[in-house]
Every structure is written in C-alpha cells, then in structure tokens.
Amino acid sequence: MVQYRIIEDIAEFEKTLPVWEKMLADTPVDTIFLTHPYIRVWWKHFGKDRRLFIVLIEDSGKLVAAAPFCILHRRFFGLTFRIMEIIGSGPVPSRPMGLSDRSVLPVRPDREDALEKIYEILMTHRSRWDIIYLRGIHFTEQFSCEEFKHWFASRGQTVFSRPRYRSPYLPISGTFESYKRHRSGNFRKQLARYKRKLLERGAVEIEPGEAMLPDDLMKEIYDLVLQSPKGVRGTALFLDRQLRCFFRDIFSAFQKRGWLWARFLKSGDKRIAYEICFHYDNKLFSYNSCYDRNYRNISPGVLLTASIVEEAFSSGLSEYDMLRGEEPYKKRWSSTAREEFEVAIGPGTLRCRLFIAFQMRLKPWVKTHGNLARFYERVRLWCRKLFTKKSVYPADGP
C-alpha cells in the first residue's frame, strides 16, 4: 500500500541513509546533488533560515520516490513569501542561483503514480507555502514538464516556466585519441600550441588533489582563486568564507565515499590551475575551476581539462558533465547539452503574479539588454565585494 511521510527534522532524515541511497541508485536521474551526504552538509551550513519539508513515498515499506523540499521566507516588494524549493537549489551568500547545479524529483522506474502522490501532498499542505519555485529543474520522459504543469494548472494554480540553463556534457566512448580526431583541426592545434608554450616555462605535472586533507585542499584552491581573473573581479566562488566552510565539509564527506576528483596543473613547482570534479554514478561532474591570470596566454584551464577528459576515457567513465551554463569554453568539448528549467507555481493572486513578474520576467529581461545588464552586473559585483570578506587563508577561518 502506498503511504507517505514528511520529514521536518534533519536528525530523522539522517536515519534514512540506507533506503535513500538504494532509491537514488535505482532511479534513472541519479545526481550527486541529491545524495544523502550532500543534503546533510548543505543543511548544516544553510538550513538555519529554512524549514525542512522532505516528502517520502513508500510502498510496502520500500522507498519509491522522494521530494527533498524546504521552505524559505523571502521578502519582495515589502511582502514576505514562503517559497518551497528543492534543497540546495536556493540562494546562499554571494550565490543567488544556488549551489546545486541540477535539480530533479527522484522516482523509481514505472512509478509515475508516486509523482502524482507528491503533487497531491503539496496541495494538501497548500497553507504552508505561497510559491513553489524550482530552479535548474531537469525534466525527463518520466518526470514530464507538460504533465507537471498541467497537473497544477488543473488545480487552479498559476504555472510559469522558462528555460534557464543548457548544461553541456560529453558522452564517453572509444578512446581519447579517436575523440580528438573528431574535433576540429584548429582545436587540436591549439592544444598542442598551449602545451608547447607551457613546457617552455618548465616541467609540467598533473597533480591529484583528492587525497589531500580538506583544509589543505581548500587552502591551495583559495590561494589560486586570489590569483585568478574571477578572484580579481570578486566573482570567484570560494571568496566567501561561509562557502569555503561548506565546500571543505563537502570535500571531507565526498572523500570518504570516493566521490572527490581534484586535479592541479603545475608548471615547475607552482600550481597554476585547478579543476574540482565529483566522481559519481560512473560520471564525472566538473563543478569548479580557475587558473592563475599570469598564465592566461597559454590557457592552463584548457590543458587541465584536456588531461581530465583523457583520464575519464582511460578510466572507463560514461560521461564528463560540465553542469549548468553553456559558456563558450564548454562548447570546445561537446555540443551535446541538457535543458534545465525554472518553474514557479502559485495561486493566481496579485502577490504571486508580482513574484513571477519580477523573478522570471523582469530579471531575465534586464540581463539580456546590454546597458541594463552591465549596470545590473556592476551593482551586483559592487554589493558582493562590499559584503564578501576577503583575507589571507586561514586567518579568518577555513
């Protein structure tokens, strides 16, 4: 018999570890951002101002689907909104887009009835939320966008969705040499030229970093970030102390599972680039990277990624996932991408419409108009620099 329960205490969620991992492993949309360690660490650092609302759907004692939601109170236009979001996808310090690069509702195959049960539970508890706001949601054949929207619209809810990101990924098959042969001749020449220029500066080494102590790894990353173009602009991920603490704990949790894959590119004795990946479900998720701006003319990031992709081929992995954002540098490696959406659901009230108009219409419109976009970006960066504490590691803590 199908039953459900709602978890509102993180200690109770911690007890679900075995059944949660078994359910995730059996779903076709398994992602590292839904794993038990990731959710626990994220909640430890960012759950203070949120309420847990994790829905579990069970059939004869077996977990068949889940919805890892939480509720955040935010103010817009002087009004307070209770926003239902997937854990990890909501705003955190200096990162309004969230830290989870992909969201989805995990459901075992052939259990679409469990999805409808989740929707019914959300409507049953309608008094607890004003808006369901899903960022970076990845729809599948099983978890259909149109069916999802139709179900809520037929219950009198306003539903608005728009494409948010395209996430490039490289399916891995064959050998790295055969893969390179199918890339452009210009691409191969560039790789050879960058490598030749780097060798002119001294010995070149790819250094694994996943065995380093989490504090040591974070220190090396932070030192490189301060020398990077993003670090100088004030946009780098690890400039914020709270985010450094979060990722230090993520590194520790993932190390224990063998999920951390970190690589440094060294020129002589100097580390000049890093790439942090997560190794999960026989895939490599490339999460963050940067390089020393003094080496920009030889593109150390490209050389490091080439080495990691080659290693992924030789290790028999099935995919190199570059995650959200279709930046030009990612297109060098693959033209295949996943579509991710932004979805807002709420009643057809003025409050709901104001939220949708601002969050999903006005902000995207501003970002696509040259002068407005540049002004918006300058204000955002100014605020980030003003409120982000930058210091020598680890004087202000990890």
N, C-alpha and C positions, 0 to 999 in steps of 0.2 A: 504494500500500500504506500502511495506517495505521501510523504509528510514533509514539513519544513520546520526550521527553527531559525531564529535570528540571534546572532552573537553580537552583544554590545559591550563585551569586556575582553580586553586583549589576552588576559590570562586564560579565558575559555578558548579563545582562538588558538593559543599555543598548544592546547591538548588535541587539536585536530590534525597535527602534523602528519601522521601515517596515512589517514584517509584522504587528506588534501593532496598529498604528493601522488598517491595512487590515482586519484581522479584526474589531476593535471596530466599525468603521463598517458592517460587513456584518451585525452581529447585531441582533436586534430589541430588545435590552435594553441598548443603549449608555448608559453613565452616566459622568459626569466623574470619579467616584471610582475608576474602573478605568483611566484614561488613563495613558499612559507617564510624562508629567511628574509627575502626582500620586503615583504609586507610587515614583518615584525620589526625590522630595523627602521623602515620608513616611519612606522607608527611611533617608535621610541623617540624619534627626533622631531616629528612634525604633527603628531596626533594630539598635542595639548589643546589646541583650539577647535578640535573636531570631535564629533560623536561617532562611534563605531556603529555600523549597520551592515553586518555581513549576513547574507541570506544563504542558507544551505538547504538544498533539496535532496531528500533521501528517499530511497525506495527499498523497502525490506532491509533497512539498516545500512544500505550501500549509498555512498555519496554519488549522485549522478549529475549535479550541476551546482554552481555557486555564483553569487554576485557580491564581490568584495567592495561594498559601498561604505562611504562615511558621509557625514553631514557637516558642512561648513557654513558658518554665519558670515556673510559679507555685506558691506554697505555700498549701494549705488544710488545716486540722486537723493541722498538723505534717507533712503529706505533700507531696511535690513531684509536680506534674502537668505532663506535656508536652502542651501544648494546641496543636492545629492550628487556625489561624484564617485568615480572609481578610485580606490586608494592608490596614491602615487601619481595620479594624473593632475591633481590640483596645484594651485600656486604655492610656492615656497619662497623664502628670501632670495631675491635677485633673479628668480626664475618663475615668472608668471605663467609660463607654458607647462610647468610641472617637470618632474624628473623621469617619469615613466614614458618611454618613447612609443609604447604601443599598449592599447587597452582593448579588452575583449571580455565577454562573459563565457567562461569555460563550461562546456556541456559535453557529456559523453555522446558518442555517435548514436544516432537514431533515437535520441531523447529530446526532440524538439518540444514535446509536451512539458518538459521541465522548464524551458524558457518561458512558456506561457504562464506557468505557475509563478515564476519570478515576477512577471509583469503584474499578475493579479495581486501578489503580496505588496508590491509598490503602491498600487492603487488602494489596497486595504489600509495602508498606513499613509494615505494621502495627507492627513493632517500634520505630518511631521516634516514635510518638505514643501517648498514653493516651486523649485526648479530642479529638474534632473538635467545635469549638464555633463555631457560625455565628450572628452577631448581625446583626439587621436584614436578614436574607436575604429577597429578593423572589422569590417563585416565579412562574412563568409557565406558559402552556399547554405550552411546550416543556420547561421545567425544572420538572417537576411535583413538588409536595410529597409526595403519596402514593406516587408511583413511587420517589422518592428515599428515603423512609423504608422502603418495602417492600424495596428492594434491600439495604440494610444489615441490616435485621432478619432477612432470609432468610439472611444470612451470619453469624448468631449474635451480632449487635451489639444493644445496648440503644439505642433511639432515643426521645428525648423532645423534643417541640416544643410551643411555645405562641405565640400572637400576641404580638408585642412592641410594635409601633407601628402606627398608621394615619397615613399621610402624605398630607395634603390637597394637591390640585393643581387648577389651573384650566385646562381646555382652552380655547384661544383661537380664536374665530371671530367674524366680523362686526366690529362696531365697539365701542369702549368705551362710547359713549352707549347703544347697544342693550343692552349688558351691564348697565349701571347701571339701565336701565328694568326689568330682570328681577329686580333686588334689591329688598329691602323699602323701603317709603317711609320708614321710620324710619332705615334705613341712609343713604339719600340726604340726609335732613335733617341727620343727624349730621355727614356730610362737609361740608355747606355751613356748618354752625354752627362746626365746628372751623376751617375756612378763614377765616371771618369774624373769629373771635377772634384768629387768628394775624396777620391783616392789621392788626388794631387795634394790634399791637405794632410794626409797621414793615413794610418791604418784605420780600416772600417770594421766595426763589430756590431752584431745584433745581440743585445743582452736581454735575457729573460728577466722579468721582474716579479713574477707571481710568487716566488719563494721568499721574497724579502719580507721582513716584518712590516705589518701595515703602517706603523708610524714612519718607518724608514722609507717605504714606498711613497707615502704621501709627501714626505719632505722633498724627495727627489722630483716628484711631479710639480710641487709648488715652486721649487727653485726654477724649474724650466718655464713654468707659466709666467713668472715675473719677467722673463726674457723674451716672451712671445709677443707677436703683434696684438693678440687679443688681451694679453696681460697689460700692455701699454695703453690700449684703448679703454681698459676697465671692463671688458665684456667676458673675460675668461671665467669658466665655471668654478674653478677652485679658489678664486679670490675671496669668496665669502667663508668666514670661519665656520659657521654652522654647517655649510655644505661639506667642508673638509672633514668635519667630525662625522657626518653621516657616511661619507664615502670611505673613510677609514674603517668604520664598522662594517660596511658592505664588503670591503676587501677582506676583512677578517672572516666574515661569515661565508663568503664565497670560496676563500682559500680552503676551508675545512671540507668543502664539497668538491673541490677540484674544478670550480667554475671560473676562476680568475685566470686571465690570459693577458699578461702585460709585457710589452716589448719596448726597449730603448734602442735608439740608434746612436752609436758612439763614433766620434771622429777623434782618433787618438785616445786620450783618457777622458775626453769631455762628452757628456751626454747632450745631444743636440736635438733630439725629438723623442716623443713617446706616443704610444697608442695603447689605450686601455680597452680590452675586449672582454666579453663574457662568453665562456665556452659552455654551452648548454644544449641538450637535445641534439647532439652531434652537429650543432651550428655554432658559428662564431658571430657574436653581436658586437660590432665595433661601436663603442659608446662615446669615447672622447679621445682627442689627440691634440698635440700642438708641437711647435718647433721653435728653436732659437732664431729670432729675427735676423741675427748676424749671418745666418747661413741661408737666407731666403733665396739667393740666386742659384742655389743648387737643389732646391725643393726637397729637403730632407724628409718631409712628410710623405711625399710620393714614393721615395725609395724605401721607407719603412713599411708602408702599406704593401708595396710590391713583395717585400720579404714575407710579410704576414700572409698574404694571399698564396704565395708559393708554399708556405708551410701548411696552410689549410689544405691545399691539394695533396701534399705528400702525407698528411695525417689522415686522409680519407674522410674529411668532413663533408657534409652535404651542402653547406651554404655559408656564404660570407654576407651577413646582413649589415648594411650601413645605416639602418634605422632612419628616423624621421629627417626630412629635409632633402630636397633634390638639388643640392648645391652643385655647381659645375664640376668640382673636383671629383665628386662621386660618379658622375657620368663617364669619367675616364675608364672606370672599371666595369660598368654594366649599364645597359639601357632598360633593364627589367626593374619594375617597381611595384610596390603595393600601394593601394589607395587607402588613405585614412581620413576619417570624417570628424566633424564637430557637430554635435546634436544637442539641442535644447528642447525640453518638454515641460509644459506647464499649462495652467488654465488660461483661458483667453481673456485675462484681466489686463488692465492698464499696466499694472506692475510687471507682469510677465512680458508684455509687449515692449515695455521700456528696456528691460534686461536684454531681450533678444535684439532689439534695435541697436543698442549700444555695443554689446559684446560681439554680435555676429554679423552686424551690417556696417555700423559706423567705423569701428576699429579696422576691419579688413579694408574698407574703402579708403581710409586715411593712408594705410600702408601701401596702397597701390598708386597713390598720387604723389609724384615727385617731391615738390616743395613741402607739402604737408607731411609726407613720410620722413623727409630729412629732419624737419622740425620736431616731429614726434620722437624720432630716434635720439636726437640731441638732448631733449628733455629727459628721456628715459635713462640715457647714459649719464647725464649730469646727476640725476637722482641716485643712480646706482653708485657712482663714485662718492657721492656725499655720504651715503649711508653704509657703504661697504668698508669695513676696516681692513686695511692692508698693512702688514708688518712683516718683519723678518721671522720666518718659521724657526722654532715653535714658541717665540716669546709670548704670544697671546693664546697659547694652547695649540692643540693639533689642528 
